[in-house]
């Protein structure tokens, strides 16, 4: 099994870009891995992060 599959990081358009090299999910072939994220400062003060 030496076939190389493309790994694609996924961040929904409705979400803020995660800090560092994290992503909300990764697709590799027909496998989708998702990750939970800890909240961080909102883009607008006083509003919850999206």
ROMARVO-235756 format. One record per atom (N, C-alpha, C): residue number from 0; chain; atom name; x, y, z. Coordinates in Angstrom, 2 decimals. Each point is the difference from the previous one (the first is absolute). Layout:
BEGIN
+-----+-----+------+---------+---------+---------+
! seq ! mol ! atom !      c1 !      c2 !      c3 !
+-----+-----+------+---------+---------+---------+
! NUM !   A !   CA !       X !       Y !       Z !
...
+-----+-----+------+---------+---------+---------+
***
This chain:
BEGIN
+-----+-----+------+---------+---------+---------+
! seq ! mol ! atom !      c1 !      c2 !      c3 !
+-----+-----+------+---------+---------+---------+
!   0 !   A !    N !    0.83 !   -1.19 !    0.00 !
!   0 !   A !   CA !   -0.83 !    1.19 !    0.00 !
!   0 !   A !    C !    0.87 !    1.25 !    0.00 !
!   1 !   A !    N !    0.59 !    0.30 !   -1.09 !
!   1 !   A !   CA !    0.85 !    1.18 !   -0.08 !
!   1 !   A !    C !   -0.69 !    1.16 !   -0.71 !
!   2 !   A !    N !   -1.30 !   -0.15 !   -0.30 !
!   2 !   A !   CA !   -0.72 !    1.10 !   -0.64 !
!   2 !   A !    C !   -0.08 !    1.18 !    0.95 !
!   3 !   A !    N !    0.38 !    1.17 !   -0.48 !
!   3 !   A !   CA !   -0.05 !    1.21 !    0.83 !
!   3 !   A !    C !   -1.30 !    0.73 !   -0.28 !
!   4 !   A !    N !   -0.72 !    0.31 !    1.07 !
!   4 !   A !   CA !   -1.24 !    0.75 !   -0.11 !
!   4 !   A !    C !    0.26 !    1.45 !    0.41 !
!   5 !   A !    N !   -0.72 !    0.91 !   -0.63 !
!   5 !   A !   CA !    0.14 !    1.40 !    0.35 !
!   5 !   A !    C !   -0.71 !    0.28 !    1.31 !
!   6 !   A !    N !    0.67 !    0.70 !    0.89 !
!   6 !   A !   CA !   -0.59 !    0.38 !    1.29 !
!   6 !   A !    C !   -0.42 !    1.46 !   -0.11 !
!   7 !   A !    N !   -1.29 !    0.28 !    0.28 !
!   7 !   A !   CA !   -0.54 !    1.34 !   -0.13 !
!   7 !   A !    C !   -0.54 !    0.49 !    1.34 !
!   8 !   A !    N !    0.51 !    1.13 !    0.49 !
!   8 !   A !   CA !   -0.52 !    0.62 !    1.22 !
!   8 !   A !    C !   -1.32 !    0.69 !   -0.32 !
!   9 !   A !    N !   -0.96 !   -0.09 !    0.93 !
!   9 !   A !   CA !   -1.33 !    0.57 !   -0.23 !
!   9 !   A !    C !   -0.32 !    1.00 !    1.11 !
!  10 !   A !    N !   -0.34 !    1.22 !   -0.39 !
!  10 !   A !   CA !   -0.50 !    1.02 !    0.91 !
!  10 !   A !    C !   -1.24 !    0.60 !   -0.67 !
!  11 !   A !    N !   -1.19 !   -0.17 !    0.61 !
!  11 !   A !   CA !   -1.22 !    0.54 !   -0.60 !
!  11 !   A !    C !    0.09 !    1.52 !   -0.19 !
!  12 !   A !    N !   -0.63 !    0.51 !   -1.03 !
!  12 !   A !   CA !    0.02 !    1.43 !   -0.29 !
!  12 !   A !    C !   -0.63 !    0.82 !    1.12 !
!  13 !   A !    N !   -0.90 !   -0.61 !    0.78 !
!  13 !   A !   CA !   -0.68 !    0.72 !    1.08 !
!  13 !   A !    C !    0.80 !    0.03 !    1.29 !
!  14 !   A !    N !    1.18 !   -0.62 !    0.03 !
!  14 !   A !   CA !    0.83 !   -0.06 !    1.20 !
!  14 !   A !    C !    1.24 !    0.86 !   -0.16 !
!  15 !   A !    N !    0.53 !    0.46 !    1.12 !
!  15 !   A !   CA !    1.25 !    0.75 !   -0.06 !
!  15 !   A !    C !    1.15 !   -0.97 !   -0.23 !
!  16 !   A !    N !    1.06 !    0.48 !   -0.59 !
!  16 !   A !   CA !    1.17 !   -0.84 !   -0.25 !
!  16 !   A !    C !    0.66 !   -0.33 !    1.34 !
!  17 !   A !    N !    0.25 !   -1.27 !    0.27 !
!  17 !   A !   CA !    0.63 !   -0.37 !    1.27 !
!  17 !   A !    C !    1.43 !    0.54 !    0.09 !
!  18 !   A !    N !    0.46 !    0.24 !    1.23 !
!  18 !   A !   CA !    1.38 !    0.45 !    0.16 !
!  18 !   A !    C !    0.97 !   -1.14 !   -0.32 !
!  19 !   A !    N !    1.19 !    0.33 !   -0.35 !
!  19 !   A !   CA !    1.05 !   -0.98 !   -0.30 !
!  19 !   A !    C !   -0.40 !   -0.88 !   -1.18 !
!  20 !   A !    N !    0.47 !   -1.24 !   -0.02 !
!  20 !   A !   CA !   -0.27 !   -0.91 !   -1.12 !
!  20 !   A !    C !   -1.10 !   -0.99 !    0.34 !
!  21 !   A !    N !   -1.07 !    0.47 !    0.63 !
!  21 !   A !   CA !   -1.11 !   -0.87 !    0.33 !
!  21 !   A !    C !   -1.09 !    0.15 !   -1.05 !
!  22 !   A !    N !   -0.85 !   -0.99 !   -0.12 !
!  22 !   A !   CA !   -1.15 !    0.10 !   -0.90 !
!  22 !   A !    C !   -1.18 !   -0.67 !    0.68 !
!  23 !   A !    N !   -1.20 !    0.31 !   -0.48 !
!  23 !   A !   CA !   -1.21 !   -0.58 !    0.57 !
!  23 !   A !    C !   -0.18 !   -1.45 !   -0.45 !
!  24 !   A !    N !    0.58 !   -0.34 !   -1.10 !
!  24 !   A !   CA !   -0.09 !   -1.36 !   -0.50 !
!  24 !   A !    C !    1.06 !   -0.26 !   -1.06 !
!  25 !   A !    N !    0.19 !   -1.27 !   -0.29 !
!  25 !   A !   CA !    0.95 !   -0.41 !   -1.04 !
!  25 !   A !    C !   -0.64 !   -1.11 !   -0.82 !
!  26 !   A !    N !    0.07 !    0.14 !   -1.31 !
!  26 !   A !   CA !   -0.50 !   -1.06 !   -0.90 !
!  26 !   A !    C !    1.19 !   -0.63 !   -0.68 !
!  27 !   A !    N !    0.05 !   -1.34 !    0.05 !
!  27 !   A !   CA !    1.04 !   -0.76 !   -0.69 !
!  27 !   A !    C !   -0.69 !   -1.17 !   -0.65 !
!  28 !   A !    N !   -0.12 !    0.07 !   -1.33 !
!  28 !   A !   CA !   -0.74 !   -1.04 !   -0.72 !
!  28 !   A !    C !   -1.47 !    0.07 !    0.38 !
!  29 !   A !    N !   -0.56 !   -1.14 !    0.42 !
!  29 !   A !   CA !   -1.40 !   -0.01 !    0.39 !
!  29 !   A !    C !   -0.18 !    0.07 !    1.52 !
!  30 !   A !    N !    1.05 !    0.41 !    0.72 !
!  30 !   A !   CA !   -0.05 !    0.13 !    1.45 !
!  30 !   A !    C !   -0.04 !    1.47 !    0.37 !
!  31 !   A !    N !   -0.93 !    0.36 !    0.89 !
!  31 !   A !   CA !   -0.09 !    1.36 !    0.52 !
!  31 !   A !    C !    0.21 !   -0.04 !    1.50 !
!  32 !   A !    N !    1.02 !    0.69 !    0.48 !
!  32 !   A !   CA !    0.28 !    0.07 !    1.43 !
!  32 !   A !    C !   -0.36 !    1.41 !    0.46 !
!  33 !   A !    N !   -0.75 !    0.10 !    1.10 !
!  33 !   A !   CA !   -0.38 !    1.31 !    0.53 !
!  33 !   A !    C !    0.59 !    0.17 !    1.38 !
!  34 !   A !    N !    0.16 !    1.26 !    0.41 !
!  34 !   A !   CA !    0.62 !    0.29 !    1.29 !
!  34 !   A !    C !   -0.84 !    1.02 !    0.75 !
!  35 !   A !    N !   -0.03 !   -0.16 !    1.31 !
!  35 !   A !   CA !   -0.62 !    1.02 !    0.84 !
!  35 !   A !    C !    1.02 !    1.11 !    0.23 !
!  36 !   A !    N !   -0.47 !    1.19 !    0.16 !
!  36 !   A !   CA !    0.89 !    1.15 !    0.20 !
!  36 !   A !    C !   -0.37 !    0.69 !    1.30 !
!  37 !   A !    N !    0.99 !    0.45 !    0.71 !
!  37 !   A !   CA !   -0.22 !    0.82 !    1.18 !
!  37 !   A !    C !   -0.28 !    1.41 !   -0.47 !
!  38 !   A !    N !   -0.97 !    0.66 !    0.61 !
!  38 !   A !   CA !   -0.33 !    1.37 !   -0.39 !
!  38 !   A !    C !    1.16 !    0.96 !    0.23 !
!  39 !   A !    N !    0.09 !    1.03 !   -0.81 !
!  39 !   A !   CA !    0.99 !    1.04 !    0.20 !
!  39 !   A !    C !   -0.67 !    1.34 !   -0.22 !
!  40 !   A !    N !    0.72 !    1.06 !    0.16 !
!  40 !   A !   CA !   -0.60 !    1.34 !   -0.03 !
!  40 !   A !    C !   -0.86 !    0.22 !   -1.24 !
!  41 !   A !    N !   -1.20 !    0.58 !    0.19 !
!  41 !   A !   CA !   -0.88 !    0.26 !   -1.14 !
!  41 !   A !    C !    0.56 !    1.11 !   -0.89 !
!  42 !   A !    N !   -0.42 !    0.00 !   -1.24 !
!  42 !   A !   CA !    0.43 !    1.04 !   -0.93 !
!  42 !   A !    C !   -0.60 !    1.35 !    0.38 !
!  43 !   A !    N !   -1.20 !   -0.03 !    0.61 !
!  43 !   A !   CA !   -0.67 !    1.22 !    0.43 !
!  43 !   A !    C !   -0.12 !   -0.03 !    1.51 !
!  44 !   A !    N !    0.61 !    0.94 !    0.72 !
!  44 !   A !   CA !   -0.08 !    0.00 !    1.46 !
!  44 !   A !    C !   -1.44 !   -0.03 !    0.49 !
!  45 !   A !    N !   -0.26 !   -0.85 !    0.99 !
!  45 !   A !   CA !   -1.33 !   -0.10 !    0.58 !
!  45 !   A !    C !   -0.89 !   -1.03 !   -0.66 !
!  46 !   A !    N !    0.43 !   -0.57 !   -1.13 !
!  46 !   A !   CA !   -0.78 !   -1.03 !   -0.69 !
!  46 !   A !    C !    0.71 !   -1.33 !    0.12 !
!  47 !   A !    N !   -0.79 !   -1.06 !    0.02 !
!  47 !   A !   CA !    0.57 !   -1.35 !    0.09 !
!  47 !   A !    C !    0.77 !   -0.33 !   -1.27 !
!  48 !   A !    N !    1.05 !   -0.82 !    0.11 !
!  48 !   A !   CA !    0.71 !   -0.45 !   -1.21 !
!  48 !   A !    C !   -0.92 !   -0.79 !   -0.91 !
!  49 !   A !    N !    0.24 !    0.05 !   -1.30 !
!  49 !   A !   CA !   -0.83 !   -0.77 !   -0.94 !
!  49 !   A !    C !    0.68 !   -1.29 !   -0.36 !
+-----+-----+------+---------+---------+---------+
***
